[in-house]
Amino acid sequence: MEAGVAKTYTLEVRRQRGSETALRHLIVMGGRLDPPWDSKIRKYDVALPRSFDTASVTAELGDGGQNMFATLSDRSGRRLEQEEKVVVAPRGRRLLHSGEFQYPTKDYVFPIPLDTTRAVDIRVTSADGSQKGYYALIITREGCPQERNIFDPLSKECVRFCATGFFANDMVGRCERCKTGCINCVGYRQCVQCPPDNRQYRFELPDYNNGTCVSTLRPFWEQHAEQTAAAGVSAFCILVFFAGLVGFACSSAQARPGVKLMMLRPGTNGGGGTSSDESDSSEEDPRWGGANRYA
């Protein structure tokens, strides 16, 4: 504020009666409301593009004490499985640091099939419980053309054929995913292609199993082929090593007696005597004159 300059602010406070049943705002994601939103208008037609599988409705309450209920029904008024979805707004006032929390919002998600009309009925109960107000949304989802009559949830477009891993469900006019463990199928229980074999399992499609892939656990040596080969090579090397040790020990044992005879000298037979072999050799030794000179 500038020095010496005075400004005046006016704060207008309006206290609600507690009997209000009007919503502050309402939108349908991707949809177009006809007529445009006005809290005093209680019925709307909503055109939903085919690329939206669900109708996401966001409602903003006009009073923090209001209670809100929403139901989904078909054209005949029959309530569907997604029945009552409830939001209970907080009782009283909740003061926040930034001001009063007075307009809570609630999100609803309703499935809308292709080329189908659904009615969303909303009931708003006033904060004091004395009044009830109603809103109606007539939501129509666009269908696929005849030449491309199947909706693909991946591309969000109408197609003639489903992608791999999906099959065409003519009952609802959309591609649906194959059963778990099936690569390609013509129906949820009619698999025509199994996953490729992997390290742990083999996959096959037997005739007796009604179009369902059967997995078979591989033997341990197939699951761990590299480890098994390494273990076999190691065992072979160890076997060769011990065979070499045994052969070396046997050859050493055969050579040891000859080495002992070579170590003996004439006249040194243990206690100092001369062995008979040495005596014979000494008689023939030329160093002694050939014949025994003591003969």
TORZARO-10416 format. One line per field, with one value per residue: y, x, z of N, C-alpha, C in turn; residue number from 0. Coordinates in nm, 2 decimals, padded with zeros to 4 digits. Each point is the difference from the previous one (the first is absolute). Layout:
<nutis>
n.y	c(Y;...)
n.x	c(X;...)
n.z	c(Z;...)
ca.y	c(Y;...)
ca.x	c(X;...)
ca.z	c(Z;...)
c.y	c(Y;...)
c.x	c(X;...)
c.z	c(Z;...)
num	c(NUM;...)
</nutis>
This chain:
<nutis>
n.y	c(-00.12;00.10;00.07;00.02;-00.12;00.03;-00.13;-00.02;-00.10;-00.06;-00.06;-00.07;-00.03;-00.12;-00.01;-00.12;-00.03;-00.09;00.06;00.05;-00.03;00.12;-00.05;00.02;-00.12;-00.04;-00.09;-00.04;-00.07;00.08;00.02;00.01;00.09;-00.05;00.12;00.11;-00.02;-00.02;00.05;00.09;-00.04;-00.09;00.02;-00.09;00.03;-00.11;00.05;-00.13;00.05;-00.08;00.09;00.04;-00.09;00.10;00.03;00.09;00.00;00.13;-00.01;00.13;-00.03;00.04;-00.10;00.03;00.03;00.02;-00.09;-00.09;-00.05;-00.10;-00.02;-00.12;00.03;-00.10;-00.01;-00.12;00.06;-00.11;-00.01;00.04;-00.08;00.11;-00.04;00.01;00.11;00.00;00.13;00.00;00.11;00.07;-00.04;00.12;00.09;-00.02;00.07;00.05;-00.01;-00.05;-00.05;00.01;-00.13;00.06;-00.02;-00.11;-00.08;-00.06;-00.11;-00.02;-00.13;00.01;-00.14;00.04;-00.11;-00.05;00.11;00.05;00.01;00.08;-00.02;00.11;-00.05;00.12;-00.04;00.13;-00.03;00.09;00.10;00.05;-00.07;00.12;00.02;-00.04;-00.01;00.01;-00.07;00.01;-00.10;00.03;-00.10;00.04;-00.12;00.06;-00.06;-00.12;00.04;-00.04;00.08;00.07;-00.12;-00.01;00.03;00.06;-00.05;-00.06;-00.01;-00.04;-00.09;00.02;-00.14;-00.07;00.00;-00.09;00.06;-00.04;-00.11;00.03;-00.01;-00.01;00.08;-00.08;-00.06;00.05;-00.06;-00.08;00.03;-00.12;00.01;-00.08;-00.13;00.02;00.02;00.09;-00.03;-00.09;00.05;-00.08;-00.03;00.03;-00.10;00.07;-00.05;00.07;00.08;-00.09;00.04;00.06;-00.11;00.00;00.06;00.04;00.03;-00.11;00.05;-00.06;-00.02;-00.08;-00.10;-00.06;00.12;-00.02;-00.01;-00.07;00.09;-00.11;00.04;-00.04;-00.03;00.07;-00.11;-00.03;-00.10;00.00;00.02;-00.08;00.01;00.13;00.01;-00.08;00.07;00.11;-00.05;-00.04;00.11;00.07;-00.08;00.02;00.13;-00.01;-00.07;00.08;00.09;-00.06;-00.02;00.13;00.04;-00.07;00.04;00.12;-00.02;-00.06;00.09;00.08;-00.07;-00.01;00.13;00.00;-00.14;00.03;00.10;-00.08;-00.09;00.10;00.02;-00.14;00.00;-00.04;-00.10;00.04;-00.13;00.10;-00.11;00.01;-00.11;-00.10;00.04;-00.10;00.09;00.08;-00.12;-00.04;00.12;-00.01;-00.13;00.05;00.08;00.07;00.09;-00.12;00.02;00.02;-00.10;-00.08;00.10;-00.01;-00.04)
n.x	c(00.08;-00.04;00.11;-00.09;-00.01;-00.13;-00.02;-00.11;-00.02;-00.08;-00.03;-00.06;-00.07;-00.02;-00.08;00.03;-00.12;00.06;-00.10;00.12;-00.05;00.03;00.05;00.12;00.04;-00.01;00.10;00.00;00.11;00.04;-00.10;-00.11;-00.02;-00.12;-00.04;00.07;00.10;-00.10;00.04;-00.08;00.08;-00.10;-00.01;00.09;00.02;00.07;00.08;00.02;00.12;00.01;00.09;-00.11;00.06;00.03;-00.10;00.09;-00.08;00.02;-00.04;-00.03;00.00;-00.12;00.00;00.10;-00.13;00.00;-00.10;00.08;-00.10;00.06;-00.09;00.02;-00.07;-00.06;-00.03;-00.01;00.10;00.05;00.01;00.12;00.10;00.04;-00.05;-00.02;00.05;00.06;-00.03;00.06;-00.05;00.11;-00.04;-00.07;00.08;00.08;00.06;00.05;00.13;-00.04;-00.08;-00.12;00.01;-00.06;00.09;-00.03;00.09;-00.07;00.08;-00.08;00.01;-00.07;00.00;00.04;-00.08;00.06;-00.04;00.02;-00.12;00.05;-00.08;00.06;-00.06;-00.01;00.01;-00.04;00.05;-00.08;00.07;-00.11;00.01;-00.05;00.10;-00.06;00.11;-00.04;00.10;-00.01;00.09;-00.04;00.08;00.04;00.05;00.08;-00.06;00.04;00.06;-00.08;00.08;00.00;-00.06;00.13;-00.02;00.11;00.00;00.09;-00.04;-00.10;00.01;-00.08;00.01;00.06;00.12;00.00;00.08;00.13;-00.06;-00.08;-00.12;-00.08;-00.05;-00.07;-00.01;00.12;00.05;00.09;00.13;00.01;00.07;00.10;-00.03;00.03;00.12;-00.07;00.07;-00.08;-00.12;-00.11;00.02;-00.07;-00.07;00.04;00.10;00.07;00.05;00.09;00.04;00.11;00.07;00.00;00.08;-00.11;-00.08;-00.07;-00.04;-00.12;-00.07;-00.03;-00.04;00.05;00.07;-00.08;00.11;00.05;00.10;00.09;00.04;00.12;00.03;00.10;00.07;00.06;00.05;-00.12;-00.05;00.10;-00.01;00.03;-00.08;-00.09;00.02;00.00;-00.10;-00.05;00.04;-00.05;-00.11;00.00;00.03;-00.09;-00.08;00.03;-00.01;-00.11;-00.04;00.05;-00.06;-00.11;00.00;00.01;-00.10;-00.07;00.04;-00.02;-00.11;-00.02;00.04;-00.06;-00.02;00.00;-00.06;-00.05;00.00;-00.04;-00.07;00.00;00.09;00.11;-00.02;-00.12;-00.01;-00.06;00.04;00.04;-00.08;00.04;-00.08;-00.08;-00.09;00.03;00.00;-00.11;-00.05;00.04;-00.04;-00.10;00.01;00.03;-00.06;-00.05;00.03;-00.13;00.09;-00.06;00.07;-00.10;-00.03)
n.z	c(00.00;-00.08;00.03;00.10;-00.05;00.02;00.02;-00.06;00.08;-00.08;00.11;-00.10;00.11;-00.06;00.10;-00.03;-00.05;-00.08;-00.07;-00.04;-00.12;-00.03;-00.11;00.03;-00.03;-00.13;-00.02;-00.13;00.04;-00.09;00.08;-00.07;00.09;-00.02;00.05;-00.02;00.08;00.08;00.12;-00.07;-00.10;00.00;-00.13;-00.04;-00.13;00.00;-00.10;00.01;-00.04;-00.11;00.00;00.06;00.07;00.07;00.07;00.00;00.10;-00.01;00.12;00.00;00.13;00.02;00.08;00.09;00.03;-00.13;-00.02;-00.07;-00.08;-00.06;-00.10;-00.05;-00.11;-00.06;-00.13;00.04;00.05;-00.06;00.13;-00.04;-00.02;-00.08;00.12;00.13;-00.05;00.11;00.01;00.11;-00.02;00.04;00.12;00.00;00.05;-00.10;00.09;-00.11;-00.02;-00.12;00.09;-00.03;00.04;-00.11;-00.10;00.06;-00.07;-00.09;-00.03;-00.11;-00.01;-00.11;-00.02;-00.13;-00.04;-00.11;-00.06;00.12;00.06;00.09;00.11;00.04;00.11;00.03;00.12;00.02;00.12;00.04;00.04;00.01;-00.12;-00.02;-00.10;-00.12;-00.07;-00.13;-00.05;-00.13;-00.02;-00.12;00.02;-00.12;-00.02;-00.08;-00.11;-00.04;-00.11;-00.09;-00.08;00.11;00.02;00.02;00.13;-00.03;00.13;-00.08;-00.12;00.07;-00.09;-00.10;00.01;-00.10;00.05;00.10;00.08;-00.02;00.06;-00.10;00.04;-00.10;00.09;-00.08;00.12;00.03;-00.11;00.07;-00.01;00.04;00.12;-00.07;00.03;00.13;-00.06;-00.07;-00.11;-00.05;-00.02;-00.01;00.13;00.10;-00.03;-00.10;00.07;-00.08;00.10;00.04;00.12;-00.05;-00.02;00.13;00.07;00.05;-00.11;-00.03;-00.11;00.01;-00.11;00.10;-00.07;00.11;-00.01;-00.10;-00.08;00.10;00.00;-00.01;00.12;-00.04;00.13;-00.05;-00.04;00.11;-00.07;-00.03;00.12;00.04;-00.14;00.02;00.11;-00.06;-00.11;00.08;00.07;-00.12;-00.05;00.11;-00.01;-00.13;00.02;00.09;-00.08;-00.10;00.08;00.05;-00.12;-00.02;00.11;-00.03;-00.13;00.04;00.09;-00.10;-00.08;00.10;00.03;-00.13;-00.01;00.12;-00.02;-00.12;00.04;00.09;-00.10;-00.08;00.11;-00.01;00.08;-00.06;00.08;-00.04;00.04;00.02;00.07;-00.13;-00.01;-00.07;-00.08;-00.03;-00.04;00.10;00.07;-00.07;00.02;00.12;00.00;-00.07;00.10;-00.11;00.09;00.01;-00.12;-00.02;00.03;00.09;00.04;00.07;-00.12)
ca.y	c(00.12;00.12;00.09;00.11;-00.03;-00.09;-00.07;-00.06;-00.13;-00.04;-00.15;-00.04;-00.13;-00.05;-00.13;-00.09;-00.04;-00.14;-00.07;00.00;-00.13;00.03;-00.02;00.11;-00.03;-00.14;-00.03;-00.13;00.01;-00.04;00.01;00.14;00.01;00.08;00.13;00.02;-00.01;00.10;-00.08;00.00;-00.10;-00.13;-00.12;00.03;-00.10;00.00;-00.08;-00.06;-00.06;-00.14;-00.03;-00.01;-00.12;00.04;00.13;00.05;00.11;00.07;00.09;00.09;00.03;00.14;00.02;-00.10;-00.10;-00.08;-00.14;-00.02;-00.14;-00.02;-00.14;-00.02;-00.08;00.00;00.07;-00.05;00.04;-00.11;00.04;-00.09;-00.06;00.11;00.07;00.13;00.06;00.10;00.10;00.07;00.13;00.02;00.08;00.12;00.08;-00.03;00.11;-00.02;00.12;00.09;00.04;-00.10;-00.11;00.00;-00.06;-00.13;-00.06;-00.15;-00.06;-00.13;-00.06;-00.10;-00.06;00.02;-00.08;00.07;00.01;-00.03;00.11;-00.03;00.11;00.03;00.07;00.06;00.06;00.08;00.03;00.12;-00.01;-00.02;-00.12;00.02;00.01;-00.09;00.05;-00.11;00.03;-00.11;00.01;-00.10;-00.01;-00.08;-00.02;-00.02;-00.14;-00.01;-00.02;-00.14;-00.06;-00.03;-00.01;-00.04;00.10;-00.04;00.08;00.05;00.12;00.08;00.02;-00.11;-00.08;-00.12;-00.12;00.03;-00.01;-00.13;00.00;00.04;-00.06;00.08;-00.04;00.06;00.03;00.14;00.07;00.05;-00.09;-00.04;-00.07;-00.14;-00.05;00.00;-00.11;-00.03;00.11;00.03;-00.08;00.04;00.02;00.00;-00.14;-00.07;00.05;-00.06;00.01;00.01;00.08;-00.08;-00.07;00.08;-00.07;-00.08;-00.07;-00.03;00.02;-00.07;00.01;-00.13;00.00;-00.04;00.10;00.10;00.13;00.07;-00.04;-00.07;00.02;-00.11;00.05;-00.06;-00.06;00.09;00.02;00.09;00.13;00.06;-00.07;00.04;-00.04;-00.14;-00.03;00.04;-00.10;-00.12;00.03;00.00;-00.14;-00.08;00.05;-00.05;-00.15;-00.01;00.04;-00.11;-00.12;00.02;-00.03;-00.15;-00.05;00.04;-00.08;-00.14;00.00;00.03;-00.12;-00.10;00.04;00.02;-00.10;00.02;00.11;-00.05;-00.08;00.09;00.08;-00.09;-00.01;-00.13;-00.01;00.08;-00.07;00.03;00.01;00.01;-00.13;-00.01;-00.09;-00.11;00.05;00.08;-00.09;-00.05;00.10;00.04;-00.10;00.02;00.14;00.00;00.06;-00.10;-00.09;-00.10;-00.11;00.03;-00.02;-00.08;-00.14)
ca.x	c(-00.08;00.08;-00.02;-00.10;-00.12;-00.10;-00.09;-00.12;-00.04;-00.14;-00.01;-00.14;-00.02;-00.13;-00.02;-00.10;-00.11;00.02;-00.10;00.03;00.02;00.07;00.14;00.07;00.05;00.01;00.05;00.03;00.13;-00.01;-00.14;-00.06;-00.13;-00.10;00.06;00.12;-00.03;-00.07;-00.04;-00.14;-00.05;00.02;00.01;00.10;00.04;00.14;00.06;00.14;00.07;00.02;00.13;-00.01;-00.07;-00.07;-00.04;00.06;-00.08;00.06;-00.10;00.05;-00.11;-00.03;00.01;00.08;-00.08;-00.09;00.03;-00.03;-00.01;-00.01;-00.03;00.01;-00.11;-00.02;-00.12;-00.13;00.00;00.05;00.12;00.10;00.08;00.07;-00.11;00.00;00.13;-00.04;00.10;-00.05;00.07;00.02;-00.10;00.05;00.10;00.14;00.08;00.14;00.09;-00.03;-00.14;-00.10;-00.02;-00.14;-00.05;00.07;-00.04;00.00;00.02;-00.06;00.04;-00.10;00.03;-00.10;00.04;-00.02;-00.13;-00.09;-00.04;-00.01;-00.05;00.06;-00.09;00.07;-00.08;00.07;-00.07;00.04;00.09;-00.09;-00.08;-00.14;-00.04;00.07;00.00;00.04;00.05;00.00;00.09;-00.03;00.13;00.00;00.13;00.01;00.04;00.09;-00.07;-00.02;00.12;00.10;-00.10;00.07;00.07;00.13;00.03;00.14;00.01;-00.12;-00.06;-00.08;00.08;-00.06;00.06;00.07;00.14;00.04;-00.03;-00.14;-00.10;-00.12;-00.12;-00.11;-00.11;00.01;00.06;00.13;00.10;00.03;00.13;00.00;00.02;00.14;00.08;-00.03;00.05;-00.10;-00.12;-00.12;-00.10;00.07;00.04;00.04;00.13;00.05;00.15;00.05;00.13;00.12;00.06;00.10;00.10;-00.06;-00.12;-00.04;-00.15;-00.06;-00.14;-00.05;-00.14;-00.10;-00.01;-00.10;00.06;00.08;00.14;00.05;00.14;00.07;00.13;00.12;00.10;00.10;00.12;-00.04;-00.02;00.13;00.09;00.14;00.05;00.01;00.12;00.11;00.01;00.06;00.14;00.08;00.01;00.09;00.13;00.04;00.02;00.13;00.10;00.02;00.05;00.14;00.07;00.01;00.10;00.14;00.04;00.04;00.13;00.10;00.01;00.08;00.14;00.07;00.10;00.12;00.07;00.06;00.11;00.11;00.06;00.08;00.14;00.07;00.05;-00.08;-00.13;-00.07;00.08;00.14;00.04;00.00;-00.11;00.05;00.01;00.12;00.12;00.02;00.04;00.14;00.09;00.01;00.04;00.14;00.09;00.05;00.08;-00.09;-00.04;00.02;00.15;00.01;-00.04)
ca.z	c(00.00;-00.01;00.13;-00.01;-00.09;00.06;-00.09;00.07;-00.05;00.04;00.01;00.00;00.06;-00.02;00.07;-00.07;00.09;00.03;-00.07;-00.15;-00.06;-00.13;-00.01;-00.04;-00.14;-00.04;-00.13;-00.04;-00.07;-00.14;-00.04;-00.03;00.07;-00.07;-00.02;00.09;00.15;00.08;00.12;00.01;-00.10;00.07;-00.09;-00.11;-00.10;-00.01;-00.11;00.04;-00.11;00.01;00.05;00.14;00.05;00.12;00.02;00.13;00.04;00.11;00.06;00.11;00.08;00.03;00.15;00.06;00.08;-00.08;-00.03;-00.14;-00.05;-00.14;-00.04;-00.15;-00.04;-00.14;-00.05;00.06;00.14;00.09;00.07;-00.04;00.10;00.07;00.06;00.07;00.04;00.11;00.06;00.12;00.02;00.14;00.07;00.06;-00.08;00.03;-00.03;-00.04;00.01;-00.11;00.00;00.04;-00.09;-00.01;-00.12;-00.03;-00.12;00.00;-00.13;-00.03;-00.13;-00.04;-00.13;-00.10;-00.12;-00.13;-00.06;00.11;00.08;00.14;00.08;00.13;00.08;00.11;00.11;00.09;00.13;00.06;00.12;00.12;-00.02;-00.02;-00.14;-00.09;-00.14;-00.10;-00.13;-00.09;-00.12;-00.10;-00.07;-00.12;-00.05;-00.14;-00.04;-00.12;-00.13;-00.04;-00.06;00.11;00.11;00.12;00.07;00.05;00.11;00.01;-00.09;00.02;-00.14;-00.05;-00.09;-00.06;00.06;00.12;00.01;00.06;00.14;00.02;-00.09;-00.03;00.07;-00.08;00.09;00.04;-00.11;00.04;00.01;00.14;00.01;00.02;00.13;00.04;-00.04;-00.14;-00.09;-00.10;00.02;-00.08;00.10;00.13;00.03;-00.13;-00.03;-00.12;00.00;00.14;00.01;-00.03;00.12;00.07;00.08;00.11;-00.03;-00.14;-00.02;-00.11;-00.02;-00.02;-00.05;00.10;00.10;-00.04;-00.05;00.10;00.00;00.11;00.02;00.06;00.06;-00.06;00.10;00.06;-00.08;-00.12;00.05;00.03;-00.09;00.01;00.13;-00.01;-00.08;00.07;00.10;-00.06;-00.04;00.12;00.05;-00.09;00.03;00.13;-00.02;-00.07;00.10;00.10;-00.08;-00.02;00.13;00.02;-00.09;00.05;00.12;-00.04;-00.07;00.10;00.09;-00.08;-00.02;00.12;00.03;-00.08;00.06;00.12;-00.03;-00.05;00.11;00.08;-00.03;00.05;00.14;00.09;00.01;00.13;00.12;-00.03;-00.06;-00.15;-00.05;-00.09;-00.13;00.00;00.00;-00.13;-00.10;00.03;-00.05;-00.14;-00.03;-00.05;00.09;00.09;-00.07;-00.07;00.09;00.14;00.03;00.13;-00.02)
c.y	c(00.12;00.08;00.11;-00.03;-00.11;-00.07;-00.07;-00.13;-00.04;-00.15;-00.03;-00.14;-00.04;-00.14;-00.08;-00.04;-00.14;-00.09;-00.01;-00.14;00.01;-00.04;00.13;-00.01;-00.15;-00.01;-00.15;00.00;-00.05;00.02;00.15;00.00;00.09;00.00;00.02;00.01;00.12;-00.07;-00.01;-00.10;-00.14;-00.12;00.04;-00.13;00.01;-00.09;-00.03;-00.06;-00.15;-00.03;-00.01;-00.12;00.03;00.15;00.05;00.13;00.07;00.10;00.08;00.04;00.15;00.03;-00.11;-00.10;-00.09;-00.15;-00.02;-00.15;00.00;-00.15;00.00;-00.10;00.00;00.08;-00.04;00.04;-00.11;00.04;-00.11;-00.04;00.11;00.08;00.13;00.03;00.12;00.09;00.06;00.12;00.02;00.08;00.12;00.06;-00.05;00.12;-00.04;00.12;00.10;00.05;-00.11;-00.10;-00.02;-00.08;-00.13;-00.05;-00.16;-00.04;-00.13;-00.06;-00.11;-00.05;00.03;-00.08;00.08;00.00;-00.02;00.13;-00.04;00.13;00.00;00.09;00.05;00.06;00.07;00.03;00.13;-00.02;-00.02;-00.12;00.02;00.00;-00.10;00.06;-00.11;00.06;-00.13;00.02;-00.12;-00.01;-00.10;-00.01;-00.04;-00.15;00.00;-00.02;-00.14;-00.06;-00.02;00.00;-00.05;00.11;-00.05;00.08;00.05;00.13;00.10;00.03;-00.13;-00.07;-00.11;-00.12;00.05;-00.03;-00.14;00.01;00.04;-00.08;00.09;-00.06;00.07;00.04;00.15;00.09;00.07;-00.11;-00.03;-00.08;-00.15;-00.04;00.00;-00.13;-00.04;00.12;00.05;-00.09;00.05;00.01;-00.01;-00.14;-00.07;00.06;-00.08;00.01;00.02;00.09;-00.09;-00.06;00.10;-00.09;-00.10;-00.09;-00.03;00.02;-00.08;00.01;-00.14;00.00;-00.03;00.11;00.12;00.14;00.08;-00.05;-00.06;00.02;-00.12;00.05;-00.08;-00.07;00.11;00.03;00.08;00.14;00.07;-00.07;00.05;-00.05;-00.15;-00.04;00.04;-00.10;-00.13;00.01;-00.01;-00.14;-00.08;00.04;-00.06;-00.15;-00.02;00.03;-00.12;-00.12;00.02;-00.02;-00.15;-00.06;00.03;-00.08;-00.14;-00.01;00.02;-00.13;-00.11;00.03;00.00;-00.12;00.01;00.12;-00.04;-00.08;00.09;00.07;-00.08;00.00;-00.13;00.02;00.09;-00.05;00.03;00.01;00.00;-00.12;00.01;-00.10;-00.10;00.05;00.08;-00.08;-00.06;00.10;00.04;-00.10;00.01;00.14;00.00;00.07;-00.09;-00.11;-00.11;-00.11;00.04;-00.04;-00.07;-00.14;-00.10)
c.x	c(00.09;-00.03;-00.09;-00.12;-00.08;-00.09;-00.11;-00.03;-00.14;-00.01;-00.15;-00.01;-00.15;-00.01;-00.11;-00.10;00.02;-00.10;00.02;00.03;00.07;00.15;00.07;00.05;00.00;00.05;00.01;00.12;-00.02;-00.14;-00.04;-00.14;-00.10;-00.13;00.12;-00.04;-00.06;-00.06;-00.15;-00.07;00.04;00.02;00.09;00.01;00.16;00.04;00.14;00.07;00.03;00.14;00.00;-00.08;-00.09;-00.05;00.05;-00.08;00.06;-00.11;00.05;-00.13;-00.02;00.02;00.08;-00.07;-00.09;00.05;-00.05;00.01;-00.02;-00.02;00.01;-00.11;00.00;-00.12;-00.13;-00.01;00.05;00.14;00.11;00.09;00.08;-00.11;00.03;00.14;-00.03;00.12;-00.07;00.09;00.02;-00.10;00.06;00.10;00.14;00.09;00.14;00.08;-00.04;-00.14;-00.10;-00.02;-00.15;-00.06;00.08;-00.05;00.00;00.00;-00.07;00.05;-00.10;00.04;-00.12;00.04;-00.02;-00.14;-00.11;-00.04;-00.02;-00.05;00.07;-00.09;00.08;-00.10;00.08;-00.09;00.06;00.08;-00.09;-00.09;-00.14;-00.04;00.08;-00.01;00.05;00.06;00.00;00.09;-00.03;00.13;-00.01;00.14;-00.01;00.04;00.10;-00.08;00.00;00.12;00.11;-00.08;00.06;00.08;00.13;00.04;00.14;00.01;-00.12;-00.07;-00.08;00.08;-00.08;00.05;00.07;00.15;00.03;-00.01;-00.14;-00.09;-00.12;-00.12;-00.12;-00.12;00.01;00.07;00.13;00.10;00.03;00.12;-00.02;00.03;00.15;00.07;-00.03;00.05;-00.10;-00.12;-00.11;-00.11;00.07;00.05;00.04;00.14;00.06;00.16;00.05;00.13;00.11;00.06;00.11;00.10;-00.06;-00.11;00.00;-00.15;-00.04;-00.15;-00.06;-00.15;-00.10;-00.03;-00.09;00.06;00.07;00.14;00.03;00.15;00.06;00.14;00.11;00.09;00.10;00.11;-00.04;-00.03;00.14;00.11;00.14;00.06;00.03;00.13;00.13;00.03;00.06;00.14;00.09;00.02;00.10;00.14;00.05;00.03;00.14;00.11;00.03;00.06;00.15;00.07;00.02;00.11;00.15;00.04;00.03;00.13;00.11;00.03;00.08;00.14;00.08;00.10;00.13;00.08;00.07;00.13;00.12;00.07;00.09;00.15;00.06;00.05;-00.08;-00.14;-00.05;00.10;00.15;00.05;-00.01;-00.11;00.06;00.01;00.12;00.12;00.02;00.05;00.14;00.10;00.02;00.05;00.15;00.09;00.06;00.08;-00.07;-00.04;00.03;00.14;00.01;-00.04;00.12)
c.z	c(00.00;00.13;-00.03;-00.09;00.07;-00.10;00.09;-00.07;00.06;-00.01;00.01;00.05;-00.02;00.06;-00.07;00.10;00.05;-00.07;-00.15;-00.05;-00.14;00.00;-00.05;-00.15;-00.02;-00.14;-00.02;-00.09;-00.15;-00.06;-00.02;00.06;-00.09;00.08;00.08;00.15;00.05;00.12;00.01;-00.09;00.06;-00.09;-00.12;-00.08;-00.01;-00.11;00.04;-00.12;00.02;00.07;00.16;00.04;00.12;00.00;00.14;00.03;00.13;00.05;00.11;00.08;00.02;00.15;00.05;00.09;-00.08;-00.01;-00.14;-00.03;-00.15;-00.04;-00.16;-00.04;-00.16;-00.05;00.06;00.15;00.10;00.05;-00.03;00.12;00.08;00.06;00.06;00.04;00.09;00.03;00.12;00.03;00.15;00.07;00.06;-00.10;00.04;-00.04;-00.03;00.01;-00.11;00.00;00.03;-00.11;-00.02;-00.12;-00.03;-00.13;00.01;-00.14;00.00;-00.13;-00.03;-00.14;-00.09;-00.12;-00.12;-00.05;00.10;00.07;00.14;00.07;00.13;00.08;00.13;00.10;00.10;00.12;00.06;00.13;00.12;-00.01;-00.03;-00.14;-00.08;-00.14;-00.09;-00.13;-00.08;-00.12;-00.09;-00.09;-00.11;-00.05;-00.15;-00.03;-00.11;-00.13;-00.04;-00.06;00.10;00.13;00.13;00.06;00.06;00.12;00.01;-00.09;00.02;-00.13;-00.04;-00.11;-00.06;00.07;00.13;00.00;00.06;00.15;00.04;-00.10;-00.01;00.08;-00.07;00.09;00.04;-00.10;00.03;00.01;00.15;00.00;00.02;00.14;00.03;-00.04;-00.15;-00.08;-00.10;00.01;-00.09;00.10;00.14;00.04;-00.13;-00.04;-00.13;-00.01;00.14;00.00;-00.04;00.13;00.06;00.08;00.10;-00.04;-00.16;-00.01;-00.12;00.01;-00.03;-00.05;00.11;00.10;-00.04;-00.03;00.11;00.01;00.14;00.02;00.07;00.05;-00.06;00.11;00.05;-00.10;-00.13;00.05;00.03;-00.08;00.02;00.13;-00.01;-00.08;00.07;00.11;-00.06;-00.04;00.13;00.06;-00.08;00.03;00.14;-00.01;-00.07;00.10;00.10;-00.08;-00.02;00.13;00.03;-00.09;00.05;00.12;-00.03;-00.07;00.10;00.08;-00.08;-00.01;00.13;00.04;-00.08;00.05;00.12;-00.03;-00.05;00.11;00.09;-00.05;00.04;00.14;00.09;00.01;00.14;00.11;-00.04;-00.07;-00.15;-00.04;-00.09;-00.14;-00.02;00.00;-00.13;-00.10;00.03;-00.05;-00.15;-00.04;-00.05;00.10;00.10;-00.07;-00.07;00.10;00.14;00.04;00.13;-00.02;00.01)
num	c(0;1;2;3;4;5;6;7;8;9;10;11;12;13;14;15;16;17;18;19;20;21;22;23;24;25;26;27;28;29;30;31;32;33;34;35;36;37;38;39;40;41;42;43;44;45;46;47;48;49;50;51;52;53;54;55;56;57;58;59;60;61;62;63;64;65;66;67;68;69;70;71;72;73;74;75;76;77;78;79;80;81;82;83;84;85;86;87;88;89;90;91;92;93;94;95;96;97;98;99;100;101;102;103;104;105;106;107;108;109;110;111;112;113;114;115;116;117;118;119;120;121;122;123;124;125;126;127;128;129;130;131;132;133;134;135;136;137;138;139;140;141;142;143;144;145;146;147;148;149;150;151;152;153;154;155;156;157;158;159;160;161;162;163;164;165;166;167;168;169;170;171;172;173;174;175;176;177;178;179;180;181;182;183;184;185;186;187;188;189;190;191;192;193;194;195;196;197;198;199;200;201;202;203;204;205;206;207;208;209;210;211;212;213;214;215;216;217;218;219;220;221;222;223;224;225;226;227;228;229;230;231;232;233;234;235;236;237;238;239;240;241;242;243;244;245;246;247;248;249;250;251;252;253;254;255;256;257;258;259;260;261;262;263;264;265;266;267;268;269;270;271;272;273;274;275;276;277;278;279;280;281;282;283;284;285;286;287;288;289;290;291;292;293;294)
</nutis>
